[in-house]
Every structure is written in structure tokens, then in C-alpha cells.
Amino acid sequence: MGSLESSGAEVVTVDVHATKDLINSGHKYLDVRTVEEYKKGHVGADKILNIPYMFNTPEGRVKNPQFLSEVSSACNKEDKLIVGCQSGVRSLSATADLLSAVSLI
């Protein structure tokens, strides 16, 4: 996996207050938590998408093989995204995959 810093895109960590401001200014929030985590609680806003980066299986969590195509179907290349999860680990991996996919186009 390539470095996020070398992608040419700006990737920053923001707090909850900055996230709210960004959503209000037109950014979309991509929640990459599992469906189960999302159902336990999320902000009710029309600019929030839940597209899991991982799925829970009896063997443990596995990467969603349709993640990139699902995001591509729900978002435009020009959309400004905030990618979030519970701890930041999945959102960082999801962001790296998204940036890699964009650089291939």
C-alpha cells in the first residue's frame, strides 16, 4: 500500500466539531464501520453513507470485496469525503484504497 502522503490528495485528521462543519459545507461522510456498529448509533444526516470496509463473519472480519464499487456507485469523483470509523484504523485503510483507485483512473 502506498503512502497517503504521496497520493497528491490532502488527507487530514479532524475532530467531531470540524467534521460537523465540513458536512454542513458540503462534504459527504463515509462511515466505514460494520452494519452492526452503524446500527448501534450514528448521526442522522442525509450526507452520511454507511459502506462497510469490513464484514463480520464467523471467522472474523474480512474486507468488503465490493467496497470500491459501492463507494463509486454512491459518490462522484468530485465529492469531498470524510471517511470515519470507530478508531481510525479502518478509515485510514479505506482512504488508502480509495486514493489508490482514483490514481489508477
All heavy atoms as an XYZ file, in Angstrom:
789
protein
N       0.855     -1.160      0.000
C       0.000      0.000      0.000
C       0.901      1.223      0.000
O       1.860      1.300      0.748
C      -0.892     -0.030      1.241
C      -1.737      1.173      1.403
S      -2.865      1.193      2.833
C      -2.703     -0.351      3.615
N       0.592      2.173     -0.865
C       1.377      3.397     -0.959
C       1.094      4.342      0.186
O       0.101      4.217      0.882
N       1.970      5.273      0.351
C       1.805      6.279      1.391
C       0.693      7.245      1.017
O       0.594      7.673     -0.126
C       3.114      7.048      1.560
O       2.897      8.198      2.329
N      -0.142      7.593      1.973
C      -1.188      8.572      1.715
C      -0.576      9.920      1.373
O      -1.136     10.684      0.600
C      -2.101      8.714      2.939
C      -2.946      7.504      3.299
C      -3.776      7.814      4.539
C      -3.850      7.098      2.169
N       0.567     10.209      1.919
C       1.206     11.500      1.684
C       1.667     11.656      0.246
O       1.755     12.752     -0.269
C       2.387     11.670      2.639
C       1.934     11.757      4.086
C       3.074     11.644      5.074
O       4.244     11.595      4.649
O       2.799     11.605      6.266
N       1.947     10.561     -0.449
C       2.442     10.657     -1.815
C       1.320     10.653     -2.847
O       1.570     10.715     -4.029
C       3.396      9.483     -2.102
O       2.669      8.262     -2.056
N       0.074     10.606     -2.399
C      -1.051     10.487     -3.323
C      -1.403     11.793     -4.009
O      -2.100     11.793     -5.005
C      -2.280      9.979     -2.573
O      -2.732     10.982     -1.693
N      -0.964     12.915     -3.462
C      -1.334     14.202     -4.023
C      -2.629     14.731     -3.446
O      -2.961     15.892     -3.604
N      -3.399     13.925     -2.766
C      -4.639     14.367     -2.129
C      -4.332     14.799     -0.707
O      -3.385     14.323     -0.094
C      -5.657     13.231     -2.120
N      -5.142     15.698     -0.221
C      -4.947     16.156      1.151
C      -5.702     15.232      2.090
O      -6.912     15.079      1.988
C      -5.444     17.585      1.321
C      -5.186     18.136      2.698
C      -5.646     19.573      2.867
O      -6.187     20.154      1.916
O      -5.457     20.096      3.976
N      -4.982     14.580      2.987
C      -5.575     13.688      3.978
C      -5.212     14.233      5.349
O      -4.036     14.352      5.679
C      -5.055     12.244      3.823
C      -5.645     11.345      4.895
C      -5.374     11.699      2.438
N      -6.233     14.591      6.111
C      -6.016     15.139      7.440
C      -6.967     14.474      8.415
O      -8.000     13.937      8.032
C      -6.230     16.670      7.486
C      -5.206     17.393      6.627
C      -7.625     17.046      7.056
N      -6.610     14.524      9.689
C      -7.480     14.046     10.751
C      -8.219     15.247     11.327
O      -7.602     16.281     11.595
C      -6.647     13.364     11.858
O      -5.941     12.263     11.280
C      -7.541     12.853     12.976
N      -9.537     15.100     11.481
C     -10.338     16.198     12.026
C     -11.147     15.695     13.211
O     -11.464     14.515     13.309
C     -11.280     16.813     10.966
C     -10.479     17.490      9.861
C     -12.223     15.785     10.386
N     -11.480     16.623     14.106
C     -12.283     16.251     15.261
C     -13.774     16.329     14.916
O     -14.156     16.693     13.805
C     -11.942     17.108     16.479
C     -12.297     18.583     16.311
O     -13.123     18.943     15.445
O     -11.754     19.396     17.076
N     -14.598     15.990     15.879
C     -16.051     15.934     15.677
C     -16.616     17.287     15.250
O     -17.462     17.365     14.357
C     -16.737     15.434     16.968
C     -18.242     15.551     16.869
C     -16.336     14.005     17.262
N     -16.153     18.349     15.865
C     -16.675     19.681     15.551
C     -16.316     20.087     14.129
O     -17.152     20.629     13.390
C     -16.178     20.711     16.563
C     -16.589     20.383     17.967
N     -17.884     20.480     18.410
C     -15.864     19.923     19.022
C     -17.951     20.106     19.677
N     -16.737     19.765     20.070
N     -15.080     19.826     13.727
C     -14.657     20.139     12.359
C     -15.416     19.276     11.359
O     -15.782     19.745     10.281
C     -13.153     19.935     12.205
N     -15.666     18.027     11.723
C     -16.431     17.133     10.852
C     -17.820     17.691     10.607
O     -18.297     17.735      9.470
C     -16.511     15.721     11.462
O     -15.185     15.197     11.573
C     -17.347     14.798     10.610
N     -18.474     18.128     11.658
C     -19.815     18.705     11.528
C     -19.785     19.906     10.596
O     -20.645     20.049      9.717
C     -20.358     19.094     12.898
C     -21.749     19.663     12.856
C     -22.234     20.024     14.237
C     -23.609     20.671     14.164
N     -24.078     21.116     15.477
N     -18.798     20.773     10.764
C     -18.674     21.960      9.908
C     -18.440     21.562      8.451
O     -19.006     22.169      7.536
C     -17.541     22.862     10.392
C     -17.845     23.529     11.723
O     -19.041     23.600     12.117
O     -16.886     23.979     12.389
N     -17.608     20.554      8.233
C     -17.333     20.101      6.866
C     -18.586     19.513      6.216
O     -18.859     19.752      5.033
C     -16.189     19.085      6.859
C     -14.805     19.665      7.148
C     -13.798     18.552      7.409
C     -14.346     20.565      6.012
N     -19.343     18.729      6.971
C     -20.594     18.169      6.441
C     -21.552     19.308      6.084
O     -22.169     19.306      5.013
C     -21.237     17.186      7.437
C     -20.382     15.919      7.551
C     -22.658     16.822      7.002
C     -20.798     14.986      8.674
N     -21.647     20.297      6.955
C     -22.525     21.445      6.691
C     -22.075     22.267      5.486
O     -22.883     22.945      4.864
C     -22.632     22.335      7.927
C     -23.444     21.684      9.022
O     -24.290     20.831      8.777
N     -23.180     22.077     10.261
N     -20.788     22.180      5.146
C     -20.281     22.934      3.998
C     -20.277     22.117      2.709
O     -19.785     22.587      1.690
C     -18.878     23.467      4.285
O     -17.936     22.413      4.302
N     -20.838     20.900      2.763
C     -20.994     20.132      1.527
C     -20.238     18.824      1.428
O     -20.404     18.090      0.459
N     -19.393     18.508      2.399
C     -18.691     17.223      2.368
C     -19.667     16.085      2.667
O     -20.650     16.276      3.378
C     -17.571     17.188      3.415
C     -16.386     18.021      3.075
N     -16.428     19.397      2.990
C     -15.112     17.669      2.810
C     -15.232     19.859      2.691
N     -14.411     18.830      2.573
N     -19.361     14.911      2.138
C     -20.106     13.702      2.485
C     -19.303     12.936      3.531
O     -18.080     12.903      3.473
C     -20.305     12.800      1.259
C     -21.291     13.340      0.262
C     -21.513     12.330     -0.847
C     -22.538     12.827     -1.841
N     -22.779     11.845     -2.902
N     -20.014     12.314      4.461
C     -19.365     11.499      5.488
C     -19.539     10.037      5.110
O     -20.658      9.545      4.985
C     -19.973     11.769      6.864
C     -19.233     11.078      7.982
C     -18.172     11.704      8.619
C     -19.583      9.797      8.377
C     -17.478     11.067      9.640
C     -18.896      9.158      9.402
C     -17.848      9.794     10.024
O     -17.164      9.157     11.035
N     -18.435      9.349      4.903
C     -18.439      7.929      4.572
C     -18.079      7.149      5.828
O     -16.924      7.129      6.253
C     -17.445      7.639      3.441
C     -17.265      6.183      3.028
C     -18.586      5.571      2.576
C     -16.218      6.081      1.937
N     -19.085      6.538      6.429
C     -18.913      5.747      7.647
C     -18.582      4.326      7.208
O     -19.403      3.649      6.590
C     -20.215      5.777      8.452
C     -20.109      5.128      9.807
O     -19.331      4.161      9.958
O     -20.817      5.582     10.718
N     -17.369      3.867      7.501
C     -16.919      2.557      7.024
C     -17.025      1.469      8.093
O     -16.480      0.372      7.937
C     -15.479      2.617      6.437
C     -15.435      3.534      5.231
C     -14.460      3.051      7.478
N     -17.762      1.762      9.176
C     -17.967      0.747     10.214
C     -18.856     -0.370      9.689
O     -19.554     -0.215      8.685
C     -18.616      1.364     11.450
C     -17.751      2.394     12.150
C     -18.451      2.997     13.341
N     -19.655      3.712     12.901
C     -20.697      3.965     13.684
N     -20.702      3.588     14.950
N     -21.736      4.628     13.209
N     -18.862     -1.482     10.391
C     -19.742     -2.591     10.019
C     -21.195     -2.162     10.179
O     -21.503     -1.196     10.886
C     -19.506     -3.832     10.907
O     -19.853     -3.503     12.255
C     -18.063     -4.323     10.826
N     -22.085     -2.883      9.541
C     -23.515     -2.597      9.647
C     -23.953     -2.660     11.103
O     -24.716     -1.811     11.577
C     -24.329     -3.580      8.777
C     -25.817     -3.425      9.020
C     -23.995     -3.383      7.302
N     -23.445     -3.642     11.838
C     -23.804     -3.800     13.245
C     -23.384     -2.581     14.067
O     -24.133     -2.094     14.902
C     -23.177     -5.081     13.826
C     -23.654     -6.361     13.188
C     -22.928     -6.734     11.891
O     -21.974     -6.043     11.489
O     -23.338     -7.721     11.263
N     -22.173     -2.095     13.838
C     -21.686     -0.912     14.557
C     -22.521      0.314     14.186
O     -22.870      1.120     15.044
C     -20.219     -0.643     14.218
C     -19.265     -1.663     14.792
C     -17.864     -1.494     14.241
O     -17.688     -1.279     13.021
O     -16.926     -1.587     15.055
N     -22.817      0.455     12.915
C     -23.587      1.601     12.439
C     -24.980      1.620     13.074
O     -25.462      2.674     13.483
C     -23.685      1.544     10.914
C     -24.350      2.742     10.288
C     -23.665      3.947     10.153
C     -25.651      2.668      9.819
C     -24.271      5.051      9.567
C     -26.260      3.774      9.228
C     -25.563      4.958      9.102
O     -26.170      6.040      8.528
N     -25.596      0.451     13.178
C     -26.943      0.358     13.759
C     -26.955      0.714     15.245
O     -27.973      1.140     15.771
C     -27.524     -1.040     13.558
C     -27.971     -1.293     12.137
C     -28.568     -2.683     12.001
C     -29.042     -2.937     10.590
N     -29.591     -4.284     10.422
N     -25.823      0.561     15.918
C     -25.751      0.903     17.349
C     -25.798      2.402     17.578
O     -26.103      2.844     18.674
C     -24.474      0.325     17.971
C     -24.521     -1.161     18.154
C     -23.244     -1.658     18.808
C     -23.270     -3.163     18.941
N     -22.016     -3.665     19.525
N     -25.502      3.171     16.557
C     -25.569      4.613     16.707
C     -24.842      5.355     15.618
O     -23.736      4.987     15.237
N     -25.511      6.355     15.076
C     -24.916      7.216     14.060
C     -25.705      8.524     14.000
O     -26.825      8.606     14.478
C     -24.919      6.537     12.686
C     -26.292      6.199     12.189
N     -26.949      5.053     12.581
C     -27.142      6.855     11.375
C     -28.142      5.027     12.003
N     -28.291      6.101     11.270
N     -25.082      9.497     13.423
C     -25.726     10.789     13.250
C     -26.735     10.658     12.120
O     -26.447     10.084     11.075
C     -24.676     11.870     12.898
C     -25.344     13.196     12.632
C     -23.665     11.981     14.010
N     -27.914     11.183     12.309
C     -28.937     11.132     11.271
C     -28.829     12.322     10.348
O     -29.409     13.361     10.611
N     -28.085     12.187      9.293
C     -27.948     13.266      8.323
C     -28.004     12.675      6.922
O     -27.608     11.529      6.703
C     -26.630     14.008      8.537
N     -28.495     13.462      5.986
C     -28.645     12.957      4.626
C     -27.324     12.833      3.875
O     -27.269     12.204      2.832
C     -29.625     13.829      3.834
C     -29.171     15.279      3.720
O     -28.317     15.712      4.501
O     -29.699     15.973      2.828
N     -26.249     13.407      4.390
C     -24.953     13.328      3.720
C     -24.060     12.252      4.325
O     -22.863     12.235      4.102
C     -24.250     14.675      3.775
C     -24.970     15.751      2.979
C     -24.224     17.051      3.038
C     -24.990     18.120      2.284
N     -24.364     19.425      2.408
N     -24.639     11.326      5.079
C     -23.857     10.249      5.689
C     -24.180      8.935      4.991
O     -25.339      8.559      4.841
C     -24.124     10.144      7.196
C     -23.655     11.422      7.876
C     -23.440      8.924      7.789
C     -23.819     11.452      9.360
N     -23.127      8.259      4.556
C     -23.260      6.961      3.892
C     -22.593      5.900      4.747
O     -21.497      6.125      5.251
C     -22.544      6.985      2.534
C     -22.889      8.098      1.563
C     -21.844      8.160      0.461
C     -24.261      7.852      0.980
N     -23.231      4.759      4.905
C     -22.585      3.639      5.577
C     -22.262      2.590      4.533
O     -23.138      1.933      3.994
C     -23.478      3.049      6.666
C     -22.857      1.821      7.328
O     -23.491      0.782      7.413
N     -21.638      1.926      7.785
N     -20.984      2.501      4.209
C     -20.489      1.460      3.308
C     -19.368      0.764      4.067
O     -18.256      1.298      4.189
C     -19.984      2.037      1.968
C     -21.123      2.808      1.276
C     -19.442      0.921      1.084
C     -20.722      3.511      0.001
N     -19.669     -0.402      4.634
C     -18.672     -1.095      5.453
C     -17.400     -1.442      4.679
O     -17.468     -1.930      3.553
C     -19.388     -2.361      5.903
C     -20.841     -2.056      5.757
C     -20.939     -1.123      4.592
N     -16.267     -1.179      5.306
C     -14.986     -1.580      4.740
C     -14.705     -3.050      5.065
O     -14.018     -3.727      4.314
C     -13.875     -0.688      5.299
C     -12.524     -0.937      4.669
C     -12.288     -0.586      3.356
C     -11.493     -1.511      5.396
C     -11.058     -0.813      2.765
C     -10.253     -1.732      4.820
C     -10.042     -1.381      3.501
O      -8.815     -1.609      2.919
N     -15.276     -3.508      6.181
C     -15.093     -4.897      6.625
C     -16.452     -5.478      6.998
O     -17.375     -4.741      7.339
C     -14.170     -4.959      7.849
C     -12.910     -4.163      7.758
S     -11.377     -4.946      7.325
C     -11.235     -6.496      7.937
N     -16.554     -6.793      6.923
C     -17.745     -7.516      7.351
C     -17.380     -8.460      8.487
O     -16.277     -9.017      8.507
C     -18.341     -8.359      6.217
C     -18.975     -7.565      5.117
C     -18.547     -7.705      3.808
C     -20.023     -6.689      5.375
C     -19.143     -7.000      2.788
C     -20.624     -5.976      4.356
C     -20.183     -6.133      3.064
N     -18.301     -8.657      9.418
C     -18.123     -9.660     10.459
C     -18.546    -11.011      9.901
O     -19.620    -11.137      9.314
C     -18.972     -9.327     11.687
C     -18.455     -8.119     12.426
O     -17.252     -7.894     12.491
N     -19.352     -7.329     12.983
N     -17.694    -12.011     10.072
C     -18.005    -13.378      9.670
C     -17.667    -14.286     10.849
O     -16.985    -13.858     11.786
C     -17.174    -13.820      8.437
O     -15.803    -13.963      8.820
C     -17.308    -12.834      7.284
N     -18.098    -15.547     10.819
C     -17.718    -16.465     11.898
C     -16.196    -16.620     12.046
O     -15.701    -16.900     13.126
C     -18.355    -17.793     11.475
C     -19.513    -17.391     10.619
C     -19.062    -16.152      9.894
N     -15.461    -16.390     10.972
C     -14.001    -16.498     11.011
C     -13.331    -15.204     11.445
O     -12.121    -15.135     11.592
C     -13.453    -16.899      9.629
C     -13.841    -18.292      9.182
C     -15.265    -18.348      8.632
O     -15.731    -17.351      8.032
O     -15.916    -19.384      8.821
N     -14.099    -14.140     11.619
C     -13.550    -12.832     11.960
C     -13.925    -11.814     10.897
O     -14.744    -12.083     10.031
N     -13.322    -10.664     10.952
C     -13.625     -9.618      9.970
C     -12.876     -9.865      8.670
O     -11.703    -10.229      8.673
C     -13.247     -8.239     10.508
C     -14.203     -7.750     11.550
C     -13.952     -6.304     11.865
N     -14.924     -5.861     12.862
C     -14.810     -4.782     13.574
N     -13.765     -3.997     13.419
N     -15.725     -4.446     14.450
N     -13.584     -9.637      7.579
C     -12.989     -9.746      6.246
C     -13.290     -8.474      5.475
O     -14.322     -7.830      5.681
C     -13.509    -10.981      5.466
C     -13.111    -12.270      6.154
C     -15.011    -10.921      5.279
N     -12.392     -8.117      4.602
C     -12.545     -6.907      3.794
C     -13.727     -7.058      2.837
O     -13.926     -8.117      2.239
C     -11.257     -6.651      3.014
C     -11.244     -5.349      2.270
C      -9.880     -5.131      1.648
C      -9.900     -3.949      0.715
N      -8.603     -3.769      0.065
N     -14.502     -6.008      2.706
C     -15.638     -5.972      1.791
C     -15.103     -5.942      0.359
O     -14.529     -4.939     -0.063
C     -16.484     -4.722      2.084
C     -17.620     -4.509      1.118
O     -17.828     -5.267      0.193
N     -18.371     -3.447      1.342
N     -15.287     -7.017     -0.409
C     -14.737     -7.044     -1.769
C     -15.415     -6.055     -2.718
O     -14.866     -5.731     -3.763
C     -14.966     -8.491     -2.221
C     -16.098     -8.972     -1.387
C     -15.989     -8.251     -0.068
N     -16.583     -5.573     -2.354
C     -17.322     -4.626     -3.193
C     -17.171     -3.171     -2.725
O     -17.854     -2.282     -3.245
C     -18.805     -5.004     -3.207
C     -19.081     -6.395     -3.740
C     -18.567     -6.574     -5.159
O     -18.742     -5.700     -5.991
N     -17.906     -7.692     -5.416
N     -16.296     -2.939     -1.757
C     -16.185     -1.606     -1.160
C     -15.990     -0.509     -2.208
O     -16.736      0.471     -2.243
C     -15.048     -1.569     -0.126
C     -14.836     -0.211      0.480
C     -15.734      0.303      1.410
C     -13.754      0.581      0.105
C     -15.556      1.564      1.961
C     -13.566      1.837      0.647
C     -14.475      2.338      1.578
N     -14.999     -0.640     -3.058
C     -14.707      0.409     -4.033
C     -15.851      0.617     -5.008
O     -16.202      1.758     -5.330
C     -13.406      0.111     -4.772
C     -12.136      0.190     -3.926
C     -10.921     -0.254     -4.738
C     -11.929      1.593     -3.379
N     -16.459     -0.457     -5.464
C     -17.569     -0.298     -6.408
C     -18.794      0.307     -5.735
O     -19.517      1.101     -6.338
C     -17.920     -1.624     -7.091
O     -18.376     -2.573     -6.171
N     -19.030     -0.015     -4.461
C     -20.153      0.573     -3.738
C     -19.936      2.071     -3.519
O     -20.869      2.868     -3.675
C     -20.362     -0.136     -2.399
C     -20.904     -1.549     -2.554
C     -21.039     -2.284     -1.238
O     -21.138     -1.627     -0.178
O     -21.027     -3.527     -1.264
N     -18.723      2.456     -3.169
C     -18.427      3.879     -2.997
C     -18.552      4.593     -4.340
O     -19.130      5.677     -4.429
C     -17.032      4.100     -2.379
C     -16.663      5.580     -2.370
C     -16.967      3.530     -0.974
N     -18.050      3.967     -5.390
C     -18.126      4.556     -6.727
C     -19.572      4.771     -7.162
O     -19.892      5.764     -7.810
C     -17.399      3.651     -7.725
O     -17.480      4.171     -9.017
N     -20.455      3.853     -6.789
C     -21.870      3.982     -7.137
C     -22.557      5.083     -6.334
O     -23.493      5.718     -6.818
C     -22.604      2.665     -6.894
O     -22.139      1.677     -7.770
N     -22.099      5.313     -5.106
C     -22.755      6.274     -4.220
C     -22.163      7.684     -4.290
O     -22.812      8.643     -3.880
C     -22.680      5.770     -2.781
N     -20.957      7.791     -4.817
C     -20.260      9.084     -4.810
C     -19.706      9.402     -6.195
O     -19.428      8.507     -6.985
C     -19.087      9.041     -3.832
S     -19.552      8.671     -2.142
N     -19.519     10.682     -6.426
C     -18.850     11.148     -7.636
C     -17.382     11.375     -7.325
O     -17.025     11.636     -6.174
C     -19.466     12.467     -8.116
C     -20.907     12.309     -8.503
O     -21.275     11.371     -9.196
N     -21.740     13.221     -8.041
N     -16.555     11.321     -8.332
C     -15.124     11.538     -8.140
C     -14.842     12.916     -7.543
O     -13.883     13.098     -6.812
C     -14.399     11.366     -9.478
C     -12.904     11.404     -9.379
C     -12.252     11.141    -10.711
C     -10.746     11.236    -10.601
N     -10.075     11.015    -11.880
N     -15.714     13.884     -7.836
C     -15.523     15.254     -7.355
C     -15.980     15.448     -5.911
O     -15.698     16.482     -5.305
C     -16.282     16.244     -8.247
C     -15.791     16.261     -9.686
C     -16.341     15.105    -10.518
O     -17.432     14.589    -10.197
O     -15.661     14.700    -11.469
N     -16.730     14.492     -5.354
C     -17.224     14.629     -3.982
C     -16.056     14.721     -3.005
O     -15.049     14.030     -3.150
C     -18.096     13.427     -3.583
C     -19.461     13.453     -4.234
O     -19.930     14.536     -4.639
O     -20.069     12.366     -4.342
N     -16.229     15.578     -2.028
C     -15.250     15.681     -0.945
C     -15.751     14.787      0.180
O     -16.856     14.961      0.672
C     -15.114     17.123     -0.485
C     -14.522     18.010     -1.552
C     -14.415     19.428     -1.083
C     -13.827     20.291     -2.181
N     -13.728     21.687     -1.764
N     -14.929     13.814      0.557
C     -15.330     12.816      1.541
C     -14.601     12.979      2.855
O     -13.414     13.299      2.896
C     -15.064     11.404      1.018
C     -15.785     10.965     -0.238
C     -15.322      9.563     -0.626
C     -17.287     10.987     -0.038
N     -15.341     12.692      3.910
C     -14.772     12.490      5.236
C     -14.985     11.009      5.497
O     -16.112     10.522      5.423
C     -15.511     13.317      6.299
C     -15.485     14.791      5.944
C     -14.915     13.057      7.680
C     -16.485     15.612      6.715
N     -13.929     10.288      5.758
C     -14.024      8.848      5.977
C     -13.805      8.585      7.460
O     -12.808      9.020      8.034
C     -12.988      8.079      5.127
C     -13.144      6.578      5.324
C     -13.124      8.448      3.652
N     -14.757      7.886      8.084
C     -14.648      7.649      9.516
C     -15.048      6.245      9.915
O     -15.754      5.552      9.190
N     -14.555      5.844     11.069
C     -14.907      4.548     11.652
C     -14.885      4.716     13.167
O     -15.001      5.828     13.676
C     -13.967      3.447     11.174
S     -12.257      3.638     11.718
N     -14.688      3.637     13.869
C     -14.706      3.698     15.331
C     -13.375      4.192     15.905
O     -13.345      5.035     16.786
C     -15.057      2.320     15.882
C     -15.398      2.311     17.346
C     -16.063      1.015     17.743
O     -16.754      0.381     16.961
N     -15.837      0.599     18.971
N     -12.274      3.670     15.402
C     -10.971      4.013     15.990
C     -10.025      4.735     15.034
O      -9.009      5.262     15.455
C     -10.278      2.741     16.477
O      -9.924      1.936     15.364
N     -10.339      4.724     13.748
C      -9.462      5.357     12.763
C      -8.667      4.395     11.920
O      -8.135      4.775     10.880
N      -8.582      3.142     12.326
C      -7.773      2.158     11.594
C      -8.419      1.823     10.249
O      -7.778      1.895      9.196
C      -7.552      0.886     12.438
C      -6.840     -0.187     11.633
C      -6.766      1.226     13.693
N      -9.695      1.460     10.267
C     -10.377      1.106      9.012
C     -10.528      2.307      8.097
O     -10.413      2.178      6.869
C     -11.748      0.484      9.288
C     -11.645     -0.947      9.794
C     -12.986     -1.452     10.236
N     -13.266     -0.840     11.541
C     -14.413     -0.921     12.178
N     -15.429     -1.555     11.637
N     -14.577     -0.363     13.362
N     -10.777      3.478      8.680
C     -10.941      4.659      7.825
C      -9.629      4.996      7.111
O      -9.642      5.405      5.951
C     -11.473      5.848      8.618
O     -10.628      6.175      9.689
N      -8.504      4.797      7.755
C      -7.213      5.030      7.114
C      -6.992      4.033      5.983
O      -6.582      4.409      4.881
C      -6.073      4.954      8.132
C      -4.686      5.284      7.608
C      -4.627      6.708      7.066
C      -3.655      5.091      8.689
N      -7.292      2.763      6.225
C      -7.147      1.746      5.181
C      -8.107      1.999      4.023
O      -7.742      1.877      2.855
C      -7.399      0.347      5.752
O      -6.422      0.017      6.704
N      -9.345      2.358      4.355
C     -10.345      2.648      3.318
C      -9.910      3.850      2.484
O     -10.026      3.844      1.252
C     -11.710      2.900      3.956
N      -9.378      4.880      3.139
C      -8.912      6.066      2.430
C      -7.764      5.715      1.497
O      -7.717      6.166      0.349
C      -8.482      7.158      3.435
O      -9.612      7.506      4.229
C      -7.951      8.388      2.723
N      -6.843      4.888      1.961
C      -5.722      4.465      1.117
C      -6.233      3.724     -0.112
O      -5.762      3.967     -1.234
C      -4.761      3.580      1.917
N      -7.209      2.840      0.063
C      -7.772      2.114     -1.078
C      -8.482      3.056     -2.046
O      -8.348      2.924     -3.265
C      -8.757      1.037     -0.607
C      -8.058     -0.193     -0.042
O      -6.804     -0.236     -0.028
O      -8.782     -1.121      0.385
N      -9.222      4.013     -1.502
C      -9.925      4.977     -2.357
C      -8.936      5.820     -3.154
O      -9.115      6.039     -4.353
C     -10.829      5.880     -1.510
C     -12.058      5.202     -0.911
C     -12.677      6.081      0.158
C     -13.073      4.874     -2.000
N      -7.901      6.289     -2.497
C      -6.887      7.102     -3.199
C      -6.136      6.286     -4.248
O      -5.828      6.802     -5.323
C      -5.911      7.712     -2.193
C      -6.514      8.804     -1.307
C      -5.520      9.209     -0.228
C      -6.947     10.008     -2.129
N      -5.879      5.025     -3.957
C      -5.219      4.160     -4.937
C      -6.102      3.960     -6.162
O      -5.621      3.976     -7.288
C      -4.876      2.798     -4.325
O      -3.897      2.932     -3.337
N      -7.395      3.780     -5.924
C      -8.334      3.573     -7.031
C      -8.428      4.825     -7.886
O      -8.467      4.747     -9.122
C      -9.710      3.189     -6.498
N      -8.437      5.988     -7.265
C      -8.527      7.248     -8.002
C      -7.266      7.457     -8.842
O      -7.338      7.914     -9.974
C      -8.757      8.441     -7.049
C      -8.588      9.770     -7.765
C     -10.142      8.353     -6.431
N      -6.119      7.096     -8.303
C      -4.877      7.300     -9.041
C      -4.757      6.368    -10.242
O      -3.990      6.649    -11.156
C      -3.671      7.132     -8.112
O      -3.524      5.785     -7.719
N      -5.532      5.293    -10.265
C      -5.491      4.365    -11.401
C      -6.340      4.853    -12.565
O      -6.209      4.369    -13.675
C      -5.996      2.982    -10.955
C      -5.143      2.268     -9.921
C      -5.823      0.971     -9.486
C      -3.754      1.979    -10.470
N      -7.223      5.812    -12.310
C      -8.141      6.299    -13.353
C      -7.426      7.276    -14.246
O      -6.677      8.082    -13.909
C      -9.398      6.952    -12.721
C     -10.137      5.901    -11.933
C     -10.281      7.568    -13.776
C     -11.321      6.451    -11.144
